[in-house]
Amino acid sequence: MGKHSRTLKTLRDIALEYGSTEQPDLASMARELGRVVHQHAPTLANRLAPLRARQRGFERWLLAERSKPALSVLVMAWPPNHLTPVHDHAGLWGLEVALAGALEVQSYTRDPASSDLRMLGRDWLGPGDGTWFEGDENHVHRCRNLSKHDTALTLHVYGGDLAQFFAYEQAGPAGGWIAQPQRSSIAGRLYG
């Protein structure tokens, strides 16, 4: 178990080190996290197998948190074919790296005056691939596990605690977007 714990600890330590400033270099952080995931994919798969086998729906697991500068590191479990609503990140910067499985991330920008959303693009993430966003109040996205059978796992690093955010729902086929306040929950804590 020691070797497995060290890999998760390494990911946590990289996030804490790169996130030591208010505006970290997210590209470098993603590159370094991705390198470790690529190098230690079998070890991570072993360490995180219990999360993939839980079958309790979408879950967020806390790996680390810090208040100055604010930072949280989480592992998320995505059940087969799980699709999030379109949602924001309360103005926090963020980064996500796939640990196991594959995820699609659809990015949008929100017009602050009309609240209309415009799709910017899509990213497909496999193990070690990452995507990130700056702390922008108007950035929103939606994520989907691409597998119909397997749970996907991702590592998320945020510039703070994402306890509250907004999910966006379209009012009819051509209607505007309505913001619904949301609260996130933590399923537990991982130790690495």
Backbone as CSV, one residue per row, in Angstrom:
resi,resn,N_x,N_y,N_z,CA_x,CA_y,CA_z,C_x,C_y,C_z
1,MET,0.821,-1.203,0.000,0.000,0.000,0.000,0.856,1.255,0.000
2,GLY,2.080,1.198,0.546,2.941,2.366,0.638,3.248,2.994,-0.703
3,LYS,3.582,2.158,-1.697,3.894,2.669,-3.036,2.680,3.366,-3.636
4,HIS,1.497,2.787,-3.435,0.274,3.380,-3.971,0.008,4.734,-3.330
5,SER,0.210,4.835,-2.035,-0.019,6.090,-1.321,0.951,7.165,-1.767
6,ARG,2.198,6.769,-2.062,3.194,7.755,-2.485,2.804,8.436,-3.794
7,THR,2.196,7.706,-4.712,1.811,8.310,-5.991,0.726,9.359,-5.783
8,LEU,-0.259,9.057,-4.979,-1.315,10.028,-4.681,-0.739,11.221,-3.917
9,LYS,0.180,10.958,-3.009,0.861,12.032,-2.272,1.660,12.915,-3.233
10,THR,2.304,12.313,-4.220,3.061,13.084,-5.207,2.142,14.027,-5.969
11,LEU,0.979,13.541,-6.395,0.016,14.398,-7.102,-0.434,15.548,-6.203
12,ARG,-0.732,15.239,-4.948,-1.137,16.275,-3.988,-0.033,17.310,-3.808
13,ASP,1.205,16.848,-3.649,2.326,17.756,-3.430,2.587,18.655,-4.640
14,ILE,2.431,18.114,-5.840,2.601,18.931,-7.061,1.553,20.032,-7.081
15,ALA,0.292,19.681,-6.800,-0.785,20.680,-6.795,-0.512,21.759,-5.753
16,LEU,-0.085,21.365,-4.560,0.198,22.338,-3.505,1.372,23.231,-3.872
17,GLU,2.406,22.655,-4.478,3.584,23.450,-4.859,3.252,24.445,-5.973
18,TYR,2.642,23.963,-7.053,2.317,24.856,-8.166,1.228,25.853,-7.789
19,GLY,0.367,25.497,-6.850,-0.711,26.379,-6.434,-0.325,27.293,-5.288
20,SER,0.956,27.572,-5.140,1.424,28.389,-4.006,1.315,29.893,-4.268
21,THR,0.790,30.274,-5.436,0.557,31.690,-5.729,-0.926,31.872,-6.067
22,GLU,-1.392,33.115,-6.014,-2.803,33.391,-6.306,-3.176,33.038,-7.748
23,GLN,-2.242,33.233,-8.685,-2.482,32.924,-10.100,-1.391,31.972,-10.590
24,PRO,-1.520,30.676,-10.316,-0.463,29.728,-10.693,-0.394,29.497,-12.196
25,ASP,0.723,28.935,-12.624,0.919,28.536,-14.018,0.192,27.204,-14.211
26,LEU,-1.051,27.270,-14.664,-1.896,26.082,-14.764,-1.401,25.116,-15.833
27,ALA,-0.820,25.635,-16.908,-0.282,24.756,-17.953,0.855,23.906,-17.395
28,SER,1.745,24.518,-16.630,2.860,23.765,-16.042,2.362,22.768,-15.007
29,MET,1.385,23.174,-14.202,0.824,22.260,-13.208,0.204,21.054,-13.904
30,ALA,-0.587,21.288,-14.956,-1.239,20.191,-15.682,-0.201,19.273,-16.317
31,ARG,0.848,19.851,-16.879,1.906,19.057,-17.514,2.589,18.143,-16.483
32,GLU,2.902,18.693,-15.313,3.579,17.917,-14.278,2.666,16.831,-13.694
33,LEU,1.422,17.166,-13.432,0.466,16.168,-12.943,0.271,15.057,-13.984
34,GLY,0.127,15.454,-15.242,-0.043,14.481,-16.329,1.146,13.546,-16.460
35,ARG,2.352,14.079,-16.272,3.562,13.257,-16.348,3.525,12.158,-15.292
36,VAL,3.148,12.528,-14.068,3.086,11.542,-12.976,1.999,10.506,-13.257
37,VAL,0.836,10.951,-13.745,-0.245,10.014,-14.054,0.203,9.036,-15.131
38,HIS,0.837,9.529,-16.194,1.332,8.644,-17.261,2.355,7.650,-16.722
39,GLN,3.260,8.125,-15.905,4.336,7.294,-15.363,3.826,6.219,-14.410
40,HIS,2.783,6.517,-13.669,2.323,5.628,-12.603,0.877,5.183,-12.779
41,ALA,0.421,5.064,-14.009,-0.984,4.700,-14.263,-1.390,3.393,-13.591
42,PRO,-0.608,2.307,-13.685,-1.028,1.066,-13.014,-1.096,1.216,-11.489
43,THR,-0.152,1.946,-10.900,-0.142,2.171,-9.455,-1.382,2.952,-9.033
44,LEU,-1.711,4.003,-9.785,-2.908,4.795,-9.473,-4.171,3.960,-9.628
45,ALA,-4.223,3.153,-10.678,-5.403,2.302,-10.893,-5.605,1.371,-9.702
46,ASN,-4.517,0.805,-9.184,-4.605,-0.064,-7.995,-5.066,0.716,-6.773
47,ARG,-4.448,1.856,-6.544,-4.747,2.668,-5.353,-6.198,3.139,-5.339
48,LEU,-6.713,3.495,-6.525,-8.045,4.090,-6.613,-9.136,3.107,-7.039
49,ALA,-8.789,1.823,-7.177,-9.774,0.806,-7.586,-11.008,0.798,-6.691
50,PRO,-10.869,0.972,-5.360,-12.089,0.980,-4.530,-13.063,2.106,-4.895
51,LEU,-12.553,3.259,-5.326,-13.448,4.351,-5.734,-14.188,3.994,-7.018
52,ARG,-13.512,3.292,-7.924,-14.156,2.916,-9.184,-15.208,1.832,-8.969
53,ALA,-15.058,1.052,-7.897,-15.967,-0.064,-7.652,-17.156,0.316,-6.754
54,ARG,-17.166,1.502,-6.169,-18.189,1.876,-5.177,-19.610,1.911,-5.737
55,GLN,-19.766,2.385,-6.939,-21.077,2.490,-7.590,-22.097,3.225,-6.728
56,ARG,-21.691,4.396,-6.245,-22.591,5.222,-5.426,-22.918,6.545,-6.114
57,GLY,-22.767,6.604,-7.418,-23.039,7.839,-8.137,-21.820,8.749,-8.156
58,PHE,-22.026,9.961,-8.606,-20.957,10.953,-8.678,-20.501,11.302,-7.265
59,GLU,-19.189,11.269,-7.038,-18.653,11.586,-5.719,-17.408,12.455,-5.829
60,ARG,-17.228,13.299,-4.813,-16.049,14.163,-4.695,-15.314,13.768,-3.418
61,TRP,-14.015,13.482,-3.553,-13.177,13.072,-2.426,-12.081,14.096,-2.227
62,LEU,-11.956,14.631,-1.021,-10.958,15.649,-0.710,-9.595,14.997,-0.495
63,LEU,-8.597,15.513,-1.211,-7.224,15.031,-1.069,-6.381,16.029,-0.277
64,ALA,-6.645,17.337,-0.457,-5.911,18.375,0.283,-6.670,19.683,0.198
65,GLU,-6.433,20.544,1.184,-6.976,21.897,1.143,-6.040,22.814,1.909
66,ARG,-6.058,24.072,1.516,-5.217,25.071,2.165,-5.952,26.400,2.076
67,SER,-5.740,27.279,3.077,-6.454,28.549,3.074,-5.636,29.701,2.488
68,LYS,-4.305,29.704,2.587,-3.495,30.826,2.071,-2.308,30.309,1.283
69,PRO,-2.241,30.565,-0.018,-3.372,30.950,-0.859,-4.362,29.792,-0.957
70,ALA,-5.617,30.155,-1.125,-6.695,29.169,-1.118,-6.510,28.132,-2.226
71,LEU,-6.707,26.873,-1.852,-6.531,25.774,-2.800,-7.253,24.543,-2.273
72,SER,-7.873,23.788,-3.173,-8.425,22.481,-2.806,-8.057,21.492,-3.905
73,VAL,-7.781,20.265,-3.485,-7.408,19.179,-4.397,-8.390,18.043,-4.139
74,LEU,-9.063,17.597,-5.192,-10.093,16.564,-5.048,-9.916,15.478,-6.095
75,VAL,-10.384,14.294,-5.774,-10.528,13.217,-6.751,-12.031,13.031,-6.922
76,MET,-12.475,12.985,-8.182,-13.902,12.818,-8.454,-14.141,11.490,-9.171
77,ALA,-15.209,10.821,-8.756,-15.619,9.557,-9.373,-16.859,9.824,-10.216
78,TRP,-16.761,9.469,-11.501,-17.822,9.714,-12.474,-18.442,8.377,-12.878
79,PRO,-19.676,8.099,-12.479,-20.292,6.833,-12.876,-20.428,6.752,-14.399
80,PRO,-20.634,5.551,-14.927,-20.784,5.400,-16.372,-21.812,6.363,-16.943
81,ASN,-21.406,7.034,-18.027,-22.285,7.932,-18.794,-22.785,9.135,-18.002
82,HIS,-22.182,9.437,-16.848,-22.618,10.577,-16.025,-22.364,11.893,-16.762
83,LEU,-23.334,12.776,-16.743,-23.257,14.088,-17.380,-23.627,15.142,-16.337
84,THR,-22.728,16.113,-16.113,-23.045,17.192,-15.181,-23.943,18.203,-15.881
85,PRO,-24.653,19.007,-15.117,-25.312,20.154,-15.749,-24.228,21.150,-16.159
86,VAL,-24.576,22.070,-17.023,-23.666,23.172,-17.323,-23.527,23.943,-16.012
87,HIS,-22.289,24.231,-15.595,-22.083,24.863,-14.295,-20.858,25.767,-14.307
88,ASP,-20.830,26.703,-13.354,-19.667,27.580,-13.216,-18.817,27.087,-12.050
89,HIS,-17.779,27.838,-11.732,-16.897,27.491,-10.623,-16.716,28.685,-9.684
90,ALA,-17.773,29.483,-9.580,-17.819,30.602,-8.636,-16.615,31.534,-8.773
91,GLY,-16.107,31.685,-9.994,-14.984,32.593,-10.237,-13.618,32.036,-9.864
92,LEU,-13.549,30.780,-9.434,-12.261,30.176,-9.082,-11.531,29.706,-10.343
93,TRP,-10.190,29.706,-10.302,-9.450,29.027,-11.359,-9.529,27.531,-11.065
94,GLY,-9.335,26.709,-12.081,-9.407,25.268,-11.865,-8.675,24.490,-12.932
95,LEU,-8.395,23.257,-12.591,-7.671,22.350,-13.469,-8.192,20.950,-13.204
96,GLU,-8.339,20.153,-14.261,-8.700,18.758,-14.057,-7.846,17.874,-14.944
97,VAL,-7.450,16.737,-14.382,-6.614,15.760,-15.067,-7.290,14.401,-14.917
98,ALA,-7.447,13.689,-16.030,-8.042,12.349,-15.974,-7.047,11.381,-15.338
99,LEU,-7.527,10.577,-14.399,-6.706,9.548,-13.754,-7.012,8.170,-14.322
100,ALA,-8.281,7.893,-14.596,-8.724,6.615,-15.144,-9.982,6.870,-15.951
101,GLY,-10.099,6.206,-17.083,-11.260,6.406,-17.932,-11.097,7.627,-18.821
102,ALA,-12.195,8.081,-19.398,-12.165,9.202,-20.337,-13.336,10.135,-20.076
103,LEU,-13.063,11.419,-20.188,-14.058,12.455,-19.926,-14.112,13.417,-21.104
104,GLU,-15.299,13.904,-21.406,-15.475,14.993,-22.365,-15.802,16.241,-21.562
105,VAL,-15.153,17.362,-21.895,-15.407,18.634,-21.234,-15.851,19.633,-22.300
106,GLN,-17.075,20.129,-22.195,-17.620,21.139,-23.099,-17.513,22.486,-22.400
107,SER,-16.776,23.421,-23.003,-16.583,24.742,-22.393,-17.478,25.784,-23.053
108,TYR,-18.005,26.687,-22.228,-18.884,27.758,-22.677,-18.418,29.081,-22.059
109,THR,-18.846,30.166,-22.673,-18.702,31.470,-22.040,-20.107,32.014,-21.815
110,ARG,-20.279,32.698,-20.702,-21.588,33.255,-20.347,-21.548,34.761,-20.526
111,ASP,-22.504,35.296,-21.270,-22.615,36.740,-21.451,-23.132,37.330,-20.144
112,PRO,-22.365,38.219,-19.489,-22.793,38.736,-18.188,-24.078,39.563,-18.246
113,ALA,-24.375,40.171,-19.388,-25.578,40.999,-19.496,-26.828,40.154,-19.738
114,SER,-26.754,39.231,-20.696,-27.945,38.457,-21.071,-27.993,37.070,-20.428
115,SER,-26.885,36.615,-19.889,-26.731,35.252,-19.341,-26.796,34.174,-20.405
116,ASP,-26.777,34.551,-21.689,-26.728,33.561,-22.758,-25.382,32.843,-22.727
117,LEU,-25.397,31.564,-23.113,-24.175,30.776,-23.165,-23.788,30.526,-24.615
118,ARG,-22.492,30.591,-24.869,-21.962,30.294,-26.202,-20.873,29.248,-26.043
119,MET,-21.016,28.143,-26.789,-20.030,27.068,-26.690,-18.701,27.519,-27.285
120,LEU,-17.619,27.242,-26.541,-16.275,27.585,-26.997,-15.558,26.389,-27.612
121,GLY,-15.834,25.199,-27.113,-15.158,24.016,-27.646,-15.291,22.829,-26.723
122,ARG,-14.624,21.738,-27.124,-14.655,20.491,-26.364,-13.231,19.968,-26.194
123,ASP,-13.009,19.340,-25.061,-11.761,18.617,-24.820,-12.133,17.187,-24.458
124,TRP,-11.317,16.243,-24.905,-11.482,14.853,-24.522,-10.244,14.470,-23.732
125,LEU,-10.456,13.987,-22.519,-9.359,13.683,-21.614,-9.286,12.188,-21.346
126,GLY,-8.094,11.621,-21.589,-7.789,10.259,-21.164,-6.765,10.355,-20.046
127,PRO,-6.362,9.250,-19.449,-5.426,9.285,-18.328,-4.189,10.146,-18.607
128,GLY,-3.968,11.119,-17.738,-2.827,12.025,-17.854,-3.125,13.306,-18.614
129,ASP,-4.256,13.360,-19.327,-4.628,14.575,-20.058,-5.306,15.552,-19.109
130,GLY,-5.065,16.843,-19.335,-5.661,17.850,-18.473,-6.214,19.029,-19.245
131,THR,-7.076,19.759,-18.591,-7.600,21.019,-19.101,-7.745,21.955,-17.911
132,TRP,-7.772,23.254,-18.159,-7.847,24.210,-17.066,-8.583,25.458,-17.505
133,PHE,-8.942,26.278,-16.524,-9.605,27.549,-16.789,-9.135,28.552,-15.752
134,GLU,-9.028,29.785,-16.182,-8.624,30.883,-15.295,-9.821,31.263,-14.422
135,GLY,-9.595,32.040,-13.388,-10.669,32.478,-12.503,-11.545,33.504,-13.181
136,ASP,-12.483,33.053,-13.976,-13.343,33.915,-14.773,-14.799,33.641,-14.397
137,GLU,-15.499,34.655,-13.934,-16.907,34.510,-13.534,-17.790,34.000,-14.669
138,ASN,-17.358,34.188,-15.916,-18.204,33.848,-17.058,-17.836,32.525,-17.717
139,HIS,-16.859,31.807,-17.156,-16.530,30.482,-17.675,-17.488,29.457,-17.073
140,VAL,-18.089,28.648,-17.926,-18.926,27.537,-17.486,-18.574,26.318,-18.329
141,HIS,-18.849,25.147,-17.807,-18.619,23.948,-18.600,-19.520,22.801,-18.139
142,ARG,-19.478,21.737,-18.923,-20.218,20.517,-18.622,-19.258,19.361,-18.883
143,CYS,-19.286,18.358,-18.007,-18.392,17.206,-18.141,-19.214,15.927,-18.256
144,ARG,-18.659,14.970,-19.019,-19.366,13.694,-19.219,-18.374,12.554,-19.250
145,ASN,-18.689,11.498,-18.498,-17.922,10.261,-18.577,-18.273,9.610,-19.911
146,LEU,-17.286,9.329,-20.731,-17.533,8.788,-22.062,-17.846,7.291,-22.062
147,SER,-17.614,6.609,-20.958,-17.866,5.169,-20.905,-19.305,4.877,-20.487
148,LYS,-19.889,3.876,-21.115,-21.219,3.416,-20.720,-21.139,2.330,-19.649
149,HIS,-19.891,1.902,-19.306,-19.742,0.765,-18.401,-18.832,1.011,-17.207
150,ASP,-17.842,1.893,-17.344,-16.825,2.051,-16.308,-16.860,3.416,-15.649
151,THR,-16.527,3.448,-14.369,-16.390,4.700,-13.630,-15.083,5.368,-14.027
152,ALA,-15.133,6.651,-14.304,-13.930,7.438,-14.597,-13.523,8.180,-13.324
153,LEU,-12.232,8.466,-13.202,-11.717,9.221,-12.066,-10.904,10.398,-12.577
154,THR,-11.057,11.546,-11.930,-10.299,12.739,-12.300,-9.755,13.410,-11.047
155,LEU,-8.657,14.112,-11.229,-8.065,14.933,-10.172,-8.404,16.376,-10.490
156,HIS,-8.932,17.116,-9.510,-9.299,18.520,-9.698,-8.545,19.372,-8.696
157,VAL,-8.027,20.490,-9.179,-7.356,21.461,-8.320,-8.064,22.791,-8.547
158,TYR,-8.537,23.405,-7.462,-9.246,24.680,-7.541,-8.550,25.728,-6.687
159,GLY,-8.677,26.984,-7.089,-8.126,28.102,-6.333,-9.049,28.497,-5.195
160,GLY,-9.464,27.532,-4.398,-10.349,27.766,-3.257,-11.272,26.589,-3.058
161,ASP,-12.265,26.778,-2.207,-13.240,25.740,-1.897,-14.478,25.960,-2.760
162,LEU,-14.772,25.000,-3.609,-15.942,25.117,-4.486,-17.169,24.544,-3.765
163,ALA,-17.588,25.221,-2.716,-18.724,24.762,-1.913,-20.046,25.181,-2.535
164,GLN,-20.065,26.353,-3.195,-21.286,26.855,-3.820,-20.966,27.316,-5.236
165,PHE,-21.908,27.076,-6.135,-21.740,27.448,-7.537,-23.122,27.518,-8.172
166,PHE,-23.181,27.819,-9.459,-24.448,27.846,-10.182,-24.447,26.798,-11.277
167,ALA,-25.578,26.118,-11.416,-25.835,25.246,-12.559,-26.798,26.004,-13.460
168,TYR,-26.656,25.815,-14.764,-27.457,26.567,-15.730,-28.359,25.608,-16.495
169,GLU,-29.636,25.987,-16.534,-30.641,25.177,-17.201,-31.306,26.037,-18.266
170,GLN,-31.459,25.476,-19.457,-32.079,26.237,-20.540,-33.601,26.151,-20.425
171,ALA,-34.249,27.314,-20.507,-35.708,27.395,-20.418,-36.304,27.169,-21.801
172,GLY,-36.540,25.917,-22.135,-37.106,25.584,-23.439,-36.037,25.515,-24.509
173,PRO,-36.420,25.046,-25.715,-35.460,24.838,-26.800,-34.721,26.112,-27.236
174,ALA,-35.387,27.238,-27.222,-34.736,28.481,-27.662,-34.690,29.514,-26.537
175,GLY,-35.020,29.084,-25.339,-35.085,30.015,-24.214,-33.726,30.354,-23.645
176,GLY,-33.718,31.337,-22.773,-32.494,31.738,-22.105,-32.088,30.733,-21.043
177,TRP,-30.973,30.995,-20.429,-30.425,30.108,-19.405,-30.762,30.647,-18.021
178,ILE,-31.199,29.759,-17.156,-31.568,30.128,-15.785,-30.520,29.555,-14.837
179,ALA,-29.977,30.415,-13.976,-28.970,29.995,-13.002,-29.656,29.452,-11.753
180,GLN,-29.262,28.256,-11.341,-29.793,27.620,-10.144,-28.656,27.441,-9.139
181,PRO,-28.754,28.002,-7.930,-27.683,27.835,-6.943,-27.534,26.365,-6.540
182,GLN,-26.283,25.948,-6.373,-25.960,24.568,-6.008,-24.968,24.556,-4.851
183,ARG,-24.968,23.467,-4.109,-23.977,23.233,-3.049,-23.303,21.909,-3.359
184,SER,-22.005,21.894,-3.232,-21.285,20.644,-3.465,-21.044,19.933,-2.149
185,SER,-20.865,18.643,-2.208,-20.600,17.874,-0.989,-19.360,17.001,-1.198
186,ILE,-18.759,16.650,-0.104,-17.577,15.801,-0.103,-17.970,14.437,0.436
187,ALA,-17.637,13.365,-0.297,-17.977,12.008,0.135,-17.043,11.523,1.239
188,GLY,-15.840,12.069,1.260,-14.857,11.647,2.257,-13.512,12.250,1.970
189,ARG,-12.530,11.800,2.694,-11.166,12.317,2.533,-10.242,11.172,2.126
190,LEU,-9.374,11.444,1.149,-8.351,10.480,0.731,-7.038,10.877,1.386
191,TYR,-6.268,9.904,1.753,-4.953,10.172,2.349,-3.894,9.623,1.423
192,GLY,-2.960,10.491,1.063,-1.911,10.063,0.149,-0.556,10.289,0.729
